[in-house]
Structure formats: structure tokens, C-alpha cells
Amino acid sequence: MVRVKICGLMNERDISVCADAGVHTMGFVVDYPEPVPWNLTQNEAYQLISKVPPYVCTCVVTGGSPDKVIETALNTRPSLVQLHYRETPDDINRIVMRLKTEGIKVIKALRIKYDGACDFGTGDPTEAARILSAAGVSGILVDSFTEDMPGGTGMAVDLASFLSVRDSSSVPVILAGGLNPGNIGGIIRTVRPFAVDVLSGVEKRSGLKDESKVREFMNEVARHS
């Protein structure tokens, strides 16, 4: 089955909704270096992560300097850290090596613009996938990106770009960007991602999940996996 991460969780009610629906990974945006609606403090995230059932993975989505990312990870103790900013290969390698000693894995978001360029390295997603695979990350997350919104844009990633990243990567590749209950089945059938990541596509409003959309999304993933 295609794995599912639901991101931008901000309250215990939504944690319970996601757990009951069978979500595999719960994502929390923490100390993100730009204004986004889902940002939590380290203490808020730690308290919420402690409420997640033990059989569910947790992921802190953050970014910035290696020292700041490492501090955030050590103070929140997730299963995974998702780097979602402008980290360099050296930054990524340093973070990966330090968090490995704590049993925390690292995935890196590869943010792709409407024109097919990414905001990493030379801008070529294929080359970026090879660089990231060599940097020690446990996975690559392909997401949409605009100058106004670093994530949670609701905009779909070009599936050809996703496939080029997947085919160039030696680590699992996750698809995000513009996913919702109405389109996820067709997308899974078309590109067969390792996992999918949804945020705004299952919300009532920023920071509050829609229980019916969460359940419908999970049902569609199960039907088409």
C-alpha cells in the first residue's frame, strides 16, 4: 500500500482523527523560518508528538541552519525530520550524521516551481535527486513551490517532473503538492509513488483537518494502491 503522511497537524483532535483513519505518518511544522499558517513552537510540537500513538511515525517539518534544525529535532523527538528550506548538501549531510546518532531519519523536500525548475543546486530536478541521494537522506519529497508559499500551496507538481526525480533517485521518493481525495486515486495509478503527503487538501481551514476528507483520502489510497 502507498504510505500516507498528513502534515500541518496542530491539535489533539486532528491527531485522533488521523490515527483512527489509519494515517501512517503525522507531520508537524515546527520553527519554520518563514511565516506559514501551521507553524508550532518546539514545546507545542513536543506536547502533540507525545500524544501520537506508538505505532504511527511522526515527522517534524522545519528548515534553516544545521544547528537550528538539530536543536529542533532534539527538543521534539520525532521519528523523522523533513528539511523544507534552502539547506545545502553540506548542511544536509551534517544534519543526517548528527541525527543518525539519535535514531532520527532525515528526508529532504525538493521543491519544484511551475516551470519545472527546482530550488536546489542548479535547478535541475534530475541532478538534484542524484545529489540528495548521495547526501545520506532516507527519502526525497517532491513538492510544489511558489515564492509566496514554501509549502502547502495546493498546487500540483508536474507528474513528469516527479517521475524524473523518482527514476534518478536511489532512495524512496514521496509525492506532495495539490493532492486531495478527488485526484489521489488517478495519481497513484499513474506514477505509483512510494508515499504521498497531503496538507491543505484535507483541511476545513488552515490548521484544522476535515475528518470526512481525511477518511475519504485514506479510502482512495487503499482502493488504488
C-alpha positions in Angstrom: 0.0 0.0 0.0 1.1 3.6 -0.7 2.0 5.2 2.6 0.3 8.4 3.7 1.6 11.4 5.6 -0.8 14.1 6.7 1.0 17.3 7.5 0.3 20.5 9.3 -1.3 19.0 12.4 -1.9 21.5 15.2 -4.2 19.9 17.8 -5.0 16.7 19.6 -8.4 16.3 17.8 -6.7 16.0 14.4 -4.2 13.5 15.8 -7.0 11.3 16.9 -8.8 11.7 13.5 -5.7 10.7 11.6 -4.9 7.8 13.9 -8.4 6.4 13.6 -8.2 6.8 9.8 -5.0 4.8 9.6 -2.6 7.5 8.6 1.0 6.2 8.6 2.9 9.4 9.4 1.8 12.6 11.1 3.6 15.8 10.2 4.1 18.9 12.4 5.6 22.2 11.1 8.0 23.5 13.7 10.0 26.7 13.9 9.8 27.1 10.1 12.0 30.1 9.1 9.2 31.8 7.1 5.6 32.7 8.0 3.3 29.7 7.4 -0.2 29.1 8.9 0.8 25.7 10.5 3.9 26.8 12.5 4.3 25.4 16.0 6.9 26.1 18.7 9.2 23.3 19.8 7.3 22.9 23.0 3.9 22.8 21.3 5.2 20.2 18.9 6.7 18.1 21.6 3.4 18.0 23.5 1.5 17.0 20.4 4.0 14.4 19.3 3.7 12.8 22.8 0.0 12.2 22.0 0.7 10.3 18.8 0.1 6.5 19.1 3.3 4.5 19.3 2.6 2.6 16.0 2.4 5.9 14.0 5.5 7.7 12.7 6.0 11.4 13.4 7.7 14.0 11.2 8.9 17.5 12.1 8.9 19.8 9.1 11.5 22.5 9.6 14.4 24.3 8.0 17.3 26.7 8.4 20.8 26.3 9.8 22.1 22.9 10.8 22.4 23.9 14.4 18.8 25.2 14.5 17.4 22.0 12.8 19.3 19.7 15.1 18.1 21.7 18.1 14.5 21.5 16.9 14.8 17.7 16.4 16.4 17.0 19.7 13.8 19.1 21.5 10.8 17.5 19.8 12.0 13.9 19.3 10.1 12.8 16.0 10.7 9.7 14.0 11.7 11.8 11.0 12.8 15.3 10.2 11.8 16.8 6.9 14.1 19.6 5.7 11.9 22.0 3.7 14.0 25.1 3.2 17.2 26.0 1.4 19.6 23.6 3.0 22.9 22.9 1.1 24.3 19.4 0.6 26.9 20.1 3.3 24.1 21.2 5.7 22.1 18.1 4.9 25.0 15.8 5.4 25.8 17.4 8.8 22.2 17.1 9.9 21.9 13.5 8.7 25.1 12.4 10.5 24.1 14.1 13.8 20.5 12.9 13.9 21.5 9.4 12.9 23.1 9.0 16.4 19.6 9.8 17.8 17.8 7.3 15.6 16.0 10.2 13.7 15.9 9.8 9.9 16.0 12.8 7.5 14.1 13.4 4.3 14.6 16.4 2.1 11.9 18.3 0.2 12.7 19.0 -3.4 10.5 22.0 -4.2 9.6 22.3 -7.9 8.2 25.5 -9.5 5.6 25.8 -12.1 8.2 25.9 -14.9 9.8 22.6 -13.8 12.9 24.0 -12.2 13.6 23.2 -8.5 15.1 25.4 -5.8 18.1 23.2 -5.1 21.5 23.1 -6.8 21.5 24.0 -10.5 17.7 23.9 -10.6 17.6 20.6 -12.5 15.4 18.1 -10.5 17.2 15.1 -12.0 20.6 16.3 -10.9 19.2 17.4 -7.5 17.8 13.8 -7.0 21.3 12.4 -7.5 22.9 14.9 -5.2 20.3 14.3 -2.4 20.6 10.5 -2.8 24.3 10.8 -2.1 23.8 13.2 0.9 22.5 10.4 3.1 18.8 11.3 3.3 16.3 8.5 3.8 13.9 9.9 1.3 13.1 12.8 -1.1 9.8 14.6 -1.0 8.7 16.3 -4.3 6.5 19.3 -3.6 5.2 22.3 -5.4 6.7 25.7 -4.6 6.0 29.4 -5.2 7.8 32.5 -3.9 4.8 33.3 -1.7 4.3 29.9 -0.2 7.2 27.5 0.5 4.7 24.6 1.0 1.1 23.8 1.4 0.4 25.6 -1.8 -2.4 23.4 -3.0 -0.7 23.4 -6.4 0.0 20.1 -8.2 3.5 19.0 -9.1 4.0 18.2 -12.8 4.0 14.4 -12.7 6.7 14.1 -15.4 9.0 16.0 -13.1 8.1 13.6 -10.2 8.9 10.6 -12.4 12.3 12.1 -13.4 13.2 12.6 -9.8 12.0 9.1 -8.9 14.0 7.5 -11.7 17.1 9.4 -10.7 16.9 8.7 -7.0 18.4 5.8 -5.1 16.1 6.5 -2.1 12.3 6.4 -1.8 10.5 9.4 -3.4 7.3 10.9 -1.8 4.8 13.0 -3.8 3.2 16.1 -2.3 1.5 19.2 -3.8 -2.1 19.6 -4.7 -3.3 16.2 -3.5 -6.9 15.7 -2.4 -9.5 12.9 -2.2 -10.7 13.6 -5.7 -7.4 13.2 -7.5 -5.3 10.9 -5.4 -6.6 7.7 -7.0 -5.7 8.6 -10.5 -2.3 10.0 -9.4 -1.4 6.8 -7.7 -2.4 4.7 -10.7 -0.3 7.0 -13.0 3.0 7.3 -11.1 2.9 4.7 -8.2 4.7 6.9 -5.6 6.3 5.3 -2.6 4.3 7.6 -0.4 2.1 10.7 -0.6 1.9 13.7 1.6 -1.2 15.9 1.9 -1.8 19.1 3.9 -4.3 21.6 2.6 -6.2 19.0 0.5 -7.8 17.6 3.7 -8.4 20.8 5.6 -11.5 22.7 6.6 -9.3 25.7 7.1 -5.6 26.2 7.9 -4.7 24.2 11.0 -8.0 22.2 11.2 -8.4 18.9 9.3 -11.7 17.8 7.8 -12.5 14.4 9.2 -14.6 13.3 6.2 -11.8 14.4 3.7 -9.1 12.6 5.7 -11.2 9.3 5.7 -12.0 9.7 2.0 -8.4 10.3 1.2 -7.3 7.2 3.0 -10.0 5.1 1.4 -9.0 6.3 -2.0 -5.3 5.5 -1.4 -6.3 2.0 -0.2 -8.5 1.4 -3.2 -5.8 2.3 -5.7 -2.7 1.1 -4.1 
